[in-house]
Amino acid sequence: MGSKGELFPPKDLRDKARLRPLSRVSYAVEDGRLVIERIPSLEELMAEPPVVEMSPAEFKRFRRELSKKAES
């Protein structure tokens, strides 16, 4: 840790976490441990297979149902 509280992870850990200069990260404390996670870019997310597949009609129906639930 630096004199101003900066953290300097070793290069091998940065490489394993795919951290590059200007990478975006999120920080959390879990059970007293600091957890640092890289936030993927939009391009990386778009390259991944979809988690859920639905047609436009299914999406509209789902959206209507959510709106009805929110109004009640």
N, C-alpha and C positions, 0 to 999 in steps of 0.2 A: 504494500500500500504506500502511496506517495505521501509526502509531508502535508499535502492539502486534502488528504482523504481519497485521492483518486485510486482506482483499482486498475491494475495492469495484468490481465490474464496472460499467462505464457503463450507463445505462438502456437504450440501444438494444441492447446485447448481452444484457441481462437479458430484454428483450422478445422478442428473436429466440429465446432459449433457453426461453421461456415460464416464466421464474423469477418467482415472486410471493413476497410475504412469507410466511414459514413453509413454503416449498417444501422438500422433502427432496432432497438431492443426494448423489452419491457422488464421491469423489476418487480419482484414480489418478495415478501418475507413469509416463509412457511415453516412452522415449527422452529423458529429461531434461526433459520438458514436463509441466506440471500439467494434467490433464484433469478437468473438472468436468462431471458429467452430472446432469440432473434425473431424479429417480425418479418415474415416473408414479403417480398415485393408483390405488387399486383400481377406482374408478368409470371412470377412463380406460381401464384395461386391459380391463374388462368390455365397454366400448363397441366395442373393436376386434374385427374378424372373427377367428374362431379360426384358429390356425396349423395345427392337426390336428383332424380330425373322426373320431370313432369311436363305435360303438354301445356300450352297456353290456356286451354280450357280448364284443365285441372288447377292451374295457378289461380285463375279468376275465381273458381269455385272456392278454393281454399281461402283466398283473400276476402271473399264475401262472408264466409263463415267466421273468420277472425274479426271482421268489422262488426258482425252481429253480436259476438261475444263481448267485444269491447264496449258496445252501446248498452248492454244489459247491466 
